[in-house]
Amino acid sequence: MRLIQDRVRSRILVGPLTGFACLLVLLGGLAATTGLGVAGWATGVACGAGLTGLLAHALARHRRDWLRPADRVTLARAVLACGVAALTADSFGGQAPVAILVVLSSVALVLDGVDGQIARRTGTASAFGARFDMEVDSFLVLILSVYVAPTVGWWVLALGAARYVFVAAGWALPWLRGSLPPRYWAKVVAAIVGITLTLAASGILPDPVNTVVLLIALGLLAESFGRHTWRLWRLAGSPRAHRGTVASVLAVLLVWAALLVPDHTGDLSPGAFLRIPVEGLVFVILVLVLPPRLARMLALGGGLLVGVLAILRLLDRGFYFAFDRPFHLAYDTAYADSALALLGDSIGRAGALAVIIGAGLLCLAVLALLALAAVRLARLVAGHRRPSIRIVAVLAAIAIFPALIGIRPESQGHIASAAAARLTTQFRDDLRDQQEFSQALEHDRFRDTPDTDLLTGLKGKDVLLVFVESYGRTALDSPTVGSAIDAGDRRLHQAGFSSRSGFLTSPTFGGLSWLAHSSLQSGLWVDNQRRYDDLVTRDRVTLTDAFGRAGWRTVADVPSNDTDWPEATTYYHYDTVYDRRNVGYAGPSFSYASMPDQYTLAELQRRELEKPNRAPVMAEVDLVSSHTPWAPLPRLVDWSQVGDGSVFDSMPAQGDSPDDVWREPDRVKAAYAQSIAYSLDAVTSFVQQLHDRNLVLVVLGDHQPASIVSGDGASRDVPVSIIAADPAVTDRAADWGWQDGLRPGGSAPVWPMDTFRDRFLTTYGR
């Protein structure tokens, strides 16, 4: 009998030992071809030993003494997975042979579809084979996630750890160890996860695409495990205790996340949620010491407060991304109409309304869920007082320990209480700021200047104040923009014009262009909507006012507008306003831009600059072809062919779509640079073909582009140039220190944008 048992044991070991021998051969081959190091050998041998032992144990437990054909294919996959593990371990000490790792992983994934077919065709499918196949899948996914994590982000480890976390949870919750019929969808999801990780390891996809694909895979995996867990729960009879446990865990996680969610995009990482929220500990202590009725009221009010803070911090994240600053409750709500208009231009008014309504419903859901979660948490604490006290004591000790040894968490400023304190201080400061701005509005050094003393140095000149949308200092780093500037300098020189350039610091970033326009025109720092709303109700001298009082015909050319702009006449006092409704444009739009910049300039020339026997013209011209999303982009045509704009009809379809461009940050940056180059080409080409020696232009950006182009921490500087054919115009500005040409260098002067009005009126006045 003992002899028979020994023979059975020896037969059981044949398959596992054969696999181990094949692995050693594979490791030897990798060592010969890639120079596999000690870490790779150690990891490969350790994985092989573990595979041998676990496989032999599983064979014995299932009373199997040999591997069937499908199991041998699965064993081959396991050997390949161990090879991938060896290469992954080696990658942490140097450059791993990516191509070989991807080949091994790809072959293992292909064989994943082979073993099942063999089992079905030979009639040898078994519970052992299904479990063996699943564990090899899980191991390969774990190894690939470890390999990919350093480049994509450590959150990817969630893909590899999911199976093992589920097993560990089964130790605490026996019902998770129940048995269910196999699901084909689970196999499909496992294959998708393996394929996406292999693609990420190969590096053939751009980083943003990798991230999106892996997030989709993570979502599918969560759905698969969630459905499996739900079915096991139902199989166990959905015990009330289990339902309560799940609800309580979700409540704790929801409150925890809401207390720790960062308010800045750059701070979002798994580590941000691994801290201990001190406010949560204080909440638990208060629930323990307060009477039950007061504790419930505290929970409800606290949950709503945390919900409000979470929403405000999410708004902070959005504003940091778009405008490089936090959300200001005191005045940023006024931008809702502008946001709706911008969304309408991008996705249609119906789509914009749907987004706004969806955002509102999401906010209500956040408030309701956090209030309910806080109430449930309070009930849980009150019903388990002793365990709650122990948990609070342990967590408090963990939270305090870093401070005792002198370590201050980097993200400490982003906890909920700090955010609440910041919001309170910010709101108070914003109110005081508005009072100070109102006082500044009372003082205007040019209010009483005689009309005859205004702008005498520009008499007889047509003056164009040209804002190039999103033309920021960042653009000067692009070779594409640099080439356009060089070409523009050549055009101006050939036409007999010269230019000088410097920098202005814009009061806004990434958008809200009207704040920059009003700062430049009024000589006051207008960096929020409340300041703007106050400004336009006052009687303050703007550049437009000064030109109008001095005898110029004043014109506003705002091609992005399709509704009336009351401030154009009530505050700026323009004689005429052109917008998309009244310039005769019959061509296509280009995303946000209702017409190309070339058409805007050509139509201004036809309607104003070519009129005989006219007064000199001062026009503010807003060029919007460089407005986000920077695609599709028009091309310059011969100025004689511009006509009614139908010459541009075919161009949108020939250009890139915003959806394609915005899949990759590098393509977004390239599209931005091309749009700025187009706008600058349009301006300099316009000057060259106009042949007006009495033309003067001030060309500037309104703000830097969003952080996806400018990057985090970029300045708010924008280039500004004065262009003229008459040397007397540029000579008057010699003491500004601006540099020759359209490109200001790193040493060029930088002025706050609100100082431009006073300098300009002083330089060109009497």
Salt bridges, closest charged atoms under 4 A:
ASP6 OD1 - ARG9 NH1 3.12
ASP65 OD2 - ARG11 NH1 3.52
ASP71 OD2 - ARG64 NH2 2.45
ASP112 OD1 - ARG77 NH2 3.46
ASP112 OD1 - LYS187 NZ 2.69
ASP115 OD2 - ARG77 NH1 3.28
ASP133 OD1 - ARG77 NH1 2.71
ASP133 OD2 - LYS187 NZ 1.99
GLU135 OE2 - ARG131 NE 2.71
GLU135 OE2 - ARG163 NH2 2.69
ASP137 OD1 - ARG77 NH2 2.25
ASP137 OD2 - LYS187 NZ 3.27
GLU223 OE2 - ARG227 NH2 2.58
ASP263 OD1 - HIS414 ND1 2.65
ASP263 OD2 - ARG422 NH2 3.73
ASP267 OD2 - HIS414 NE2 2.85
ASP316 OD2 - ARG422 NH2 2.48
ASP332 OD2 - ARG325 NH1 2.81
ASP429 OD1 - ARG428 NE 3.58
ASP429 OD1 - ARG432 NH2 2.76
ASP430 OD2 - HIS328 ND1 2.80
ASP433 OD1 - ARG531 NH2 2.67
GLU442 OE2 - ARG538 NH1 2.99
ASP444 OD1 - ARG757 NH2 3.06
ASP451 OD1 - ARG549 NE 2.72
ASP453 OD1 - ARG766 NH1 3.43
ASP462 OD2 - ARG614 NH2 2.71
GLU469 OE2 - HIS703 NE2 3.06
ASP486 OD1 - ARG743 NH2 3.81
ASP527 OD1 - ARG531 NE 3.96
ASP534 OD1 - ARG538 NE 3.26
ASP545 OD1 - HIS573 ND1 2.58
ASP562 OD2 - ARG580 NH1 3.89
ASP564 OD1 - ARG581 NH2 2.90
ASP579 OD2 - ARG581 NH2 2.79
GLU603 OE1 - ARG606 NH2 2.31
GLU603 OE2 - ARG607 NE 2.48
GLU608 OE1 - ARG553 NE 2.80
GLU620 OE2 - HIS517 ND1 3.08
ASP622 OD1 - HIS517 ND1 3.99
ASP656 OD2 - ARG667 NH2 3.69
ASP660 OD1 - ARG663 NH1 3.43
ASP681 OD1 - ARG491 NH1 3.41
ASP702 OD1 - HIS703 NE2 3.54
ASP717 OD2 - ARG473 NH1 2.80
ASP726 OD2 - LYS461 NZ 2.84
ASP740 OD1 - ARG500 NE 3.51
ASP758 OD1 - ARG757 NE 2.87
